[in-house]
Amino acid sequence: MMDDVATDSSTTRTTSTTGSSRTAAPSGSAAKPRRAPRTRMTGAARREQLLDIGRTLFAEKGFEGTSVEEIAAKAGVSKPVVYEHFGGKEGLYAVVVDREMRSLLDGVTGALTAGHPRELLEQAAFALLDYIETYTDGFRILVRDSPVAQSTGTFASLISDIATQVEDILGLEFKARGFDAKLAPLYAQALVGMVALTGQWWLDERKPGKAEVAAHLVNLAWHGLDGLEPKPRLIGHRKK
């Protein structure tokens, strides 16, 4: 004979003709939780994620010490995803460096708004030190020797770009003082280089404080310019 099946609101029972019964799990028991559907990251969002991860690793380990495998693992993707977006580690590194260079260059040139030359020097010094303080990882990447073969993307080329902005200001000052304006690029490289190399030293030292470092940089630069000789001469025996 077929079993009779009786069902109430909370329990399902199956009763056989022999009197034995089986009881199913109550309908109110805990059910297996469903997994929320995974949100797929857009291509643009994935690219930014890879850039952020690469930036951190390049600052910490350098270009050679960072691998595509590590970048992919931290992003939770496979290696081909990195290659798809950047063509490899070199491509990702180049984009990171280019972004940092633009950020620092824009910060320095955008800060040069004052009318007085001494205040312009202060603004330039503060702009670089502000960048080091706020974007430490970015500056660490910039001051490393770039292993990527490219015409731009080195710290030296960045310094040259900033010096180009400064030489126009110096050129006007030289003309006003009767100095040879053609020498303005030389002095611009010297001044910007001094600030940049001091910034590299301050990157790890962080002492004295930022404002004090800026004041000492401007003190040396300004009083050097203030006592500038129109035609400097060497006092030693070597003339060539």
C-alpha atoms as a printed R data frame, in Angstrom:
    type eleno elety resid chain resno      x      y       z
1   ATOM     1    CA   MET     A     1  0.000  0.000   0.000
2   ATOM     2    CA   MET     A     2  1.114  3.568  -0.570
3   ATOM     3    CA   ASP     A     3  2.254  5.617   2.384
4   ATOM     4    CA   ASP     A     4 -0.060  8.307   3.677
5   ATOM     5    CA   VAL     A     5  1.566 11.768   3.859
6   ATOM     6    CA   ALA     A     6  0.355 14.231   6.461
7   ATOM     7    CA   THR     A     7  1.660 17.803   6.578
8   ATOM     8    CA   ASP     A     8  1.095 20.511   9.192
9   ATOM     9    CA   SER     A     9  2.393 24.065   9.237
10  ATOM    10    CA   SER     A    10  5.605 23.286  11.083
11  ATOM    11    CA   THR     A    11  6.455 19.618  10.487
12  ATOM    12    CA   THR     A    12  6.249 17.176   7.612
13  ATOM    13    CA   ARG     A    13  5.614 13.554   8.629
14  ATOM    14    CA   THR     A    14  5.556 10.417   6.487
15  ATOM    15    CA   THR     A    15  3.658  7.467   8.050
16  ATOM    16    CA   SER     A    16  3.926  3.946   6.669
17  ATOM    17    CA   THR     A    17  1.352  1.182   7.020
18  ATOM    18    CA   THR     A    18  3.639 -0.511   9.546
19  ATOM    19    CA   GLY     A    19  3.367  2.471  11.913
20  ATOM    20    CA   SER     A    20  6.935  3.698  11.468
21  ATOM    21    CA   SER     A    21  7.453  7.397  10.711
22  ATOM    22    CA   ARG     A    22 10.174  9.724   9.449
23  ATOM    23    CA   THR     A    23 10.276 13.347  10.468
24  ATOM    24    CA   ALA     A    24 11.713 16.012   8.113
25  ATOM    25    CA   ALA     A    25 13.580 19.063   9.317
26  ATOM    26    CA   PRO     A    26 11.281 21.774  10.697
27  ATOM    27    CA   SER     A    27 10.605 24.519   8.236
28  ATOM    28    CA   GLY     A    28 11.756 27.111  10.774
29  ATOM    29    CA   SER     A    29 15.321 25.753  11.079
30  ATOM    30    CA   ALA     A    30 18.270 27.838   9.868
31  ATOM    31    CA   ALA     A    31 18.693 27.735   6.115
32  ATOM    32    CA   LYS     A    32 22.060 27.893   4.368
33  ATOM    33    CA   PRO     A    33 22.837 31.579   3.715
34  ATOM    34    CA   ARG     A    34 23.021 32.613   0.116
35  ATOM    35    CA   ARG     A    35 26.192 34.257  -1.101
36  ATOM    36    CA   ALA     A    36 25.755 37.806  -2.229
37  ATOM    37    CA   PRO     A    37 26.496 38.172  -5.923
38  ATOM    38    CA   ARG     A    38 30.045 39.465  -6.546
39  ATOM    39    CA   THR     A    39 30.195 42.985  -7.898
40  ATOM    40    CA   ARG     A    40 32.391 43.077 -10.945
41  ATOM    41    CA   MET     A    41 34.876 45.941 -10.952
42  ATOM    42    CA   THR     A    42 34.764 48.224 -13.978
43  ATOM    43    CA   GLY     A    43 37.829 48.451 -16.201
44  ATOM    44    CA   ALA     A    44 38.558 51.999 -15.031
45  ATOM    45    CA   ALA     A    45 38.224 51.046 -11.359
46  ATOM    46    CA   ARG     A    46 40.460 48.007 -11.830
47  ATOM    47    CA   ARG     A    47 43.090 50.159 -13.519
48  ATOM    48    CA   GLU     A    48 43.105 52.612 -10.611
49  ATOM    49    CA   GLN     A    49 43.337 49.737  -8.145
50  ATOM    50    CA   LEU     A    50 46.374 48.314  -9.929
51  ATOM    51    CA   LEU     A    51 48.009 51.760 -10.049
52  ATOM    52    CA   ASP     A    52 47.505 52.272  -6.300
53  ATOM    53    CA   ILE     A    53 48.932 48.838  -5.502
54  ATOM    54    CA   GLY     A    54 51.845 49.294  -7.887
55  ATOM    55    CA   ARG     A    55 52.623 52.741  -6.466
56  ATOM    56    CA   THR     A    56 52.830 51.347  -2.934
57  ATOM    57    CA   LEU     A    57 55.012 48.409  -3.937
58  ATOM    58    CA   PHE     A    58 57.354 50.469  -6.139
59  ATOM    59    CA   ALA     A    59 57.883 52.940  -3.281
60  ATOM    60    CA   GLU     A    60 58.571 50.134  -0.814
61  ATOM    61    CA   LYS     A    61 60.598 47.707  -2.934
62  ATOM    62    CA   GLY     A    62 61.650 49.590  -6.053
63  ATOM    63    CA   PHE     A    63 61.046 48.542  -9.639
64  ATOM    64    CA   GLU     A    64 63.292 45.480  -9.608
65  ATOM    65    CA   GLY     A    65 61.971 44.238  -6.274
66  ATOM    66    CA   THR     A    66 58.352 44.323  -7.404
67  ATOM    67    CA   SER     A    67 56.857 41.540  -9.509
68  ATOM    68    CA   VAL     A    68 53.732 41.288 -11.645
69  ATOM    69    CA   GLU     A    69 52.758 38.243  -9.583
70  ATOM    70    CA   GLU     A    70 52.783 40.297  -6.382
71  ATOM    71    CA   ILE     A    71 50.795 43.132  -7.929
72  ATOM    72    CA   ALA     A    72 48.190 40.702  -9.247
73  ATOM    73    CA   ALA     A    73 47.979 38.803  -5.952
74  ATOM    74    CA   LYS     A    74 47.357 41.961  -3.927
75  ATOM    75    CA   ALA     A    75 44.653 43.005  -6.400
76  ATOM    76    CA   GLY     A    76 43.047 39.557  -6.284
77  ATOM    77    CA   VAL     A    77 43.375 39.045 -10.036
78  ATOM    78    CA   SER     A    78 45.430 36.918 -12.375
79  ATOM    79    CA   LYS     A    79 48.633 38.134 -14.068
80  ATOM    80    CA   PRO     A    80 46.955 38.501 -17.503
81  ATOM    81    CA   VAL     A    81 44.738 41.252 -16.046
82  ATOM    82    CA   VAL     A    82 47.825 43.353 -15.287
83  ATOM    83    CA   TYR     A    83 49.166 42.744 -18.790
84  ATOM    84    CA   GLU     A    84 45.791 43.613 -20.278
85  ATOM    85    CA   HIS     A    85 45.754 47.054 -18.630
86  ATOM    86    CA   PHE     A    86 49.430 48.042 -18.831
87  ATOM    87    CA   GLY     A    87 51.260 45.565 -21.051
88  ATOM    88    CA   GLY     A    88 53.458 44.572 -18.116
89  ATOM    89    CA   LYS     A    89 55.281 45.961 -15.093
90  ATOM    90    CA   GLU     A    90 57.153 48.548 -17.152
91  ATOM    91    CA   GLY     A    91 53.932 50.069 -18.468
92  ATOM    92    CA   LEU     A    92 52.398 50.304 -15.005
93  ATOM    93    CA   TYR     A    93 55.570 51.860 -13.603
94  ATOM    94    CA   ALA     A    94 55.685 54.449 -16.394
95  ATOM    95    CA   VAL     A    95 52.115 55.573 -15.676
96  ATOM    96    CA   VAL     A    96 52.819 55.830 -11.925
97  ATOM    97    CA   VAL     A    97 55.959 57.928 -12.533
98  ATOM    98    CA   ASP     A    98 54.209 60.172 -15.050
99  ATOM    99    CA   ARG     A    99 51.397 60.891 -12.599
100 ATOM   100    CA   GLU     A   100 53.791 61.720  -9.781
101 ATOM   101    CA   MET     A   101 55.859 63.997 -11.993
102 ATOM   102    CA   ARG     A   102 52.783 65.915 -13.129
103 ATOM   103    CA   SER     A   103 51.545 66.235  -9.565
104 ATOM   104    CA   LEU     A   104 54.832 67.634  -8.255
105 ATOM   105    CA   LEU     A   105 55.454 69.893 -11.243
106 ATOM   106    CA   ASP     A   106 51.926 71.320 -11.078
107 ATOM   107    CA   GLY     A   107 52.306 71.873  -7.340
108 ATOM   108    CA   VAL     A   108 55.573 73.777  -7.656
109 ATOM   109    CA   THR     A   109 54.680 75.889 -10.679
110 ATOM   110    CA   GLY     A   110 51.200 76.584  -9.318
111 ATOM   111    CA   ALA     A   111 52.703 77.866  -6.066
112 ATOM   112    CA   LEU     A   112 54.768 80.554  -7.806
113 ATOM   113    CA   THR     A   113 52.214 83.340  -7.462
114 ATOM   114    CA   ALA     A   114 53.948 85.989  -5.352
115 ATOM   115    CA   GLY     A   115 55.403 89.179  -6.726
116 ATOM   116    CA   HIS     A   116 58.501 89.436  -4.547
117 ATOM   117    CA   PRO     A   117 61.384 87.146  -5.599
118 ATOM   118    CA   ARG     A   118 62.167 86.080  -2.041
119 ATOM   119    CA   GLU     A   119 58.587 84.986  -1.451
120 ATOM   120    CA   LEU     A   120 58.704 83.075  -4.732
121 ATOM   121    CA   LEU     A   121 61.669 81.129  -3.365
122 ATOM   122    CA   GLU     A   122 59.708 80.386  -0.204
123 ATOM   123    CA   GLN     A   123 56.728 79.181  -2.211
124 ATOM   124    CA   ALA     A   124 58.874 76.887  -4.331
125 ATOM   125    CA   ALA     A   125 60.587 75.403  -1.271
126 ATOM   126    CA   PHE     A   126 57.290 74.855   0.528
127 ATOM   127    CA   ALA     A   127 55.698 73.279  -2.563
128 ATOM   128    CA   LEU     A   128 58.403 70.626  -2.751
129 ATOM   129    CA   LEU     A   129 58.421 69.953   0.989
130 ATOM   130    CA   ASP     A   130 54.607 69.799   1.029
131 ATOM   131    CA   TYR     A   131 54.707 67.176  -1.701
132 ATOM   132    CA   ILE     A   132 57.295 65.101   0.175
133 ATOM   133    CA   GLU     A   133 55.229 65.294   3.351
134 ATOM   134    CA   THR     A   134 51.892 64.455   1.720
135 ATOM   135    CA   TYR     A   135 52.959 62.103  -1.072
136 ATOM   136    CA   THR     A   136 55.949 60.377   0.468
137 ATOM   137    CA   ASP     A   137 55.523 57.204  -1.602
138 ATOM   138    CA   GLY     A   138 55.403 59.225  -4.796
139 ATOM   139    CA   PHE     A   139 58.596 61.110  -3.987
140 ATOM   140    CA   ARG     A   140 60.389 57.873  -3.089
141 ATOM   141    CA   ILE     A   141 59.531 56.559  -6.542
142 ATOM   142    CA   LEU     A   142 60.707 59.741  -8.271
143 ATOM   143    CA   VAL     A   143 64.106 59.866  -6.611
144 ATOM   144    CA   ARG     A   144 64.924 56.292  -7.583
145 ATOM   145    CA   ASP     A   145 66.795 55.771 -10.846
146 ATOM   146    CA   SER     A   146 64.143 54.890 -13.403
147 ATOM   147    CA   PRO     A   147 64.829 51.545 -15.101
148 ATOM   148    CA   VAL     A   148 62.361 52.291 -17.859
149 ATOM   149    CA   ALA     A   149 63.900 53.526 -21.085
150 ATOM   150    CA   GLN     A   150 62.162 56.811 -21.790
151 ATOM   151    CA   SER     A   151 63.072 60.403 -22.500
152 ATOM   152    CA   THR     A   152 61.130 61.645 -19.477
153 ATOM   153    CA   GLY     A   153 60.311 60.130 -16.140
154 ATOM   154    CA   THR     A   154 63.585 60.667 -14.290
155 ATOM   155    CA   PHE     A   155 64.142 62.911 -11.309
156 ATOM   156    CA   ALA     A   156 66.720 64.869 -13.296
157 ATOM   157    CA   SER     A   157 64.210 65.616 -16.041
158 ATOM   158    CA   LEU     A   158 61.683 66.708 -13.422
159 ATOM   159    CA   ILE     A   159 64.189 69.118 -11.874
160 ATOM   160    CA   SER     A   160 64.924 70.485 -15.336
161 ATOM   161    CA   ASP     A   161 61.207 71.082 -15.969
162 ATOM   162    CA   ILE     A   162 60.819 72.988 -12.703
163 ATOM   163    CA   ALA     A   163 64.004 74.964 -13.345
164 ATOM   164    CA   THR     A   164 62.583 76.071 -16.692
165 ATOM   165    CA   GLN     A   165 59.727 77.756 -14.823
166 ATOM   166    CA   VAL     A   166 62.144 79.441 -12.413
167 ATOM   167    CA   GLU     A   167 64.586 80.696 -15.045
168 ATOM   168    CA   ASP     A   168 61.990 83.075 -16.497
169 ATOM   169    CA   ILE     A   169 61.656 84.723 -13.092
170 ATOM   170    CA   LEU     A   170 65.411 84.910 -12.632
171 ATOM   171    CA   GLY     A   171 65.851 86.277 -16.136
172 ATOM   172    CA   LEU     A   172 63.713 89.315 -15.280
173 ATOM   173    CA   GLU     A   173 65.657 89.895 -12.066
174 ATOM   174    CA   PHE     A   174 68.979 89.631 -13.872
175 ATOM   175    CA   LYS     A   175 67.905 92.195 -16.464
176 ATOM   176    CA   ALA     A   176 66.758 94.585 -13.737
177 ATOM   177    CA   ARG     A   177 70.169 94.327 -12.062
178 ATOM   178    CA   GLY     A   178 72.182 94.608 -15.250
179 ATOM   179    CA   PHE     A   179 73.367 90.975 -15.151
180 ATOM   180    CA   ASP     A   180 73.627 88.681 -18.137
181 ATOM   181    CA   ALA     A   181 70.121 87.173 -18.502
182 ATOM   182    CA   LYS     A   182 71.537 84.303 -20.562
183 ATOM   183    CA   LEU     A   183 72.973 82.889 -17.331
184 ATOM   184    CA   ALA     A   184 69.530 82.629 -15.708
185 ATOM   185    CA   PRO     A   185 69.115 78.912 -16.696
186 ATOM   186    CA   LEU     A   186 72.376 78.053 -14.907
187 ATOM   187    CA   TYR     A   187 71.259 79.738 -11.701
188 ATOM   188    CA   ALA     A   188 67.779 78.236 -11.982
189 ATOM   189    CA   GLN     A   189 69.244 74.721 -12.163
190 ATOM   190    CA   ALA     A   190 71.474 75.479  -9.168
191 ATOM   191    CA   LEU     A   191 68.649 76.827  -7.023
192 ATOM   192    CA   VAL     A   192 66.121 74.108  -7.859
193 ATOM   193    CA   GLY     A   193 68.771 71.417  -7.517
194 ATOM   194    CA   MET     A   194 69.673 72.691  -4.062
195 ATOM   195    CA   VAL     A   195 66.060 72.523  -2.910
196 ATOM   196    CA   ALA     A   196 65.494 69.105  -4.491
197 ATOM   197    CA   LEU     A   197 68.585 67.499  -2.967
198 ATOM   198    CA   THR     A   198 67.734 68.952   0.423
199 ATOM   199    CA   GLY     A   199 64.268 67.492  -0.019
200 ATOM   200    CA   GLN     A   200 65.771 64.049  -0.617
201 ATOM   201    CA   TRP     A   201 67.720 64.355   2.633
202 ATOM   202    CA   TRP     A   202 64.631 65.591   4.533
203 ATOM   203    CA   LEU     A   203 62.576 62.681   3.166
204 ATOM   204    CA   ASP     A   204 63.941 60.395   5.880
205 ATOM   205    CA   GLU     A   205 65.243 62.864   8.455
206 ATOM   206    CA   ARG     A   206 62.129 65.044   8.890
207 ATOM   207    CA   LYS     A   207 64.152 67.218  11.236
208 ATOM   208    CA   PRO     A   208 64.149 70.157  11.550
209 ATOM   209    CA   GLY     A   209 60.520 70.915  10.747
210 ATOM   210    CA   LYS     A   210 59.280 71.835   7.292
211 ATOM   211    CA   ALA     A   211 59.022 75.591   7.896
212 ATOM   212    CA   GLU     A   212 62.518 75.736   9.360
213 ATOM   213    CA   VAL     A   213 63.982 73.793   6.441
214 ATOM   214    CA   ALA     A   214 62.273 76.158   3.999
215 ATOM   215    CA   ALA     A   215 63.589 79.195   5.903
216 ATOM   216    CA   HIS     A   216 67.183 77.941   5.773
217 ATOM   217    CA   LEU     A   217 66.942 77.093   2.079
218 ATOM   218    CA   VAL     A   218 65.642 80.557   1.287
219 ATOM   219    CA   ASN     A   219 68.268 82.125   3.559
220 ATOM   220    CA   LEU     A   220 71.086 80.528   1.577
221 ATOM   221    CA   ALA     A   221 69.498 81.120  -1.825
222 ATOM   222    CA   TRP     A   222 68.328 84.675  -1.230
223 ATOM   223    CA   HIS     A   223 71.453 86.046   0.392
224 ATOM   224    CA   GLY     A   224 73.503 84.311  -2.257
225 ATOM   225    CA   LEU     A   225 71.511 86.083  -4.946
226 ATOM   226    CA   ASP     A   226 71.497 89.358  -3.024
227 ATOM   227    CA   GLY     A   227 75.296 89.510  -3.009
228 ATOM   228    CA   LEU     A   228 75.653 88.182  -6.548
229 ATOM   229    CA   GLU     A   229 78.611 89.547  -8.508
230 ATOM   230    CA   PRO     A   230 77.915 90.561 -12.126
231 ATOM   231    CA   LYS     A   231 81.154 88.926 -13.242
232 ATOM   232    CA   PRO     A   232 82.370 86.448 -10.616
233 ATOM   233    CA   ARG     A   233 86.060 85.550 -10.593
234 ATOM   234    CA   LEU     A   234 87.890 82.544  -9.251
235 ATOM   235    CA   ILE     A   235 90.365 83.269  -6.463
236 ATOM   236    CA   GLY     A   236 92.332 80.014  -6.697
237 ATOM   237    CA   HIS     A   237 95.165 79.240  -9.059
238 ATOM   238    CA   ARG     A   238 93.023 77.189 -11.418
239 ATOM   239    CA   LYS     A   239 91.408 79.265 -14.144
240 ATOM   240    CA   LYS     A   240 90.176 76.584 -16.555
